[in-house]
Amino acid sequence: MNLMTGGQCTVFQKGENFYYADCSFVPYIGLETMIFHCDKDGNVTSWTELYCDRSGQSLEDCVKEFLAE
């Protein structure tokens, strides 16, 4: 759980890279999922997004979509 927003978050691996994914409710936008590069422990050094979804999909569906790209 993302303690700052109350949303869901996870760390996953694609190839040799690790990613942090966060799915949270954002006022005036709705459910938003964003994915960022991170280290294996989930520490993000650059909050420049690689992926953003505002369709209301679940965190799991967004991660699956990102992995398929």
Rosetta blueprint (number, residue, H / E / L):
1 M L
2 N L
3 L L
4 M L
5 T L
6 G L
7 G L
8 Q E
9 C E
10 T E
11 V E
12 F E
13 Q E
14 K E
15 G L
16 E L
17 N E
18 F E
19 Y E
20 Y E
21 A E
22 D E
23 C E
24 S E
25 F E
26 V E
27 P L
28 Y L
29 I L
30 G E
31 L E
32 E E
33 T E
34 M E
35 I E
36 F E
37 H E
38 C E
39 D L
40 K L
41 D L
42 G L
43 N L
44 V L
45 T L
46 S L
47 W L
48 T L
49 E L
50 L L
51 Y E
52 C E
53 D E
54 R L
55 S L
56 G L
57 Q L
58 S L
59 L H
60 E H
61 D H
62 C H
63 V H
64 K H
65 E H
66 F H
67 L H
68 A H
69 E L
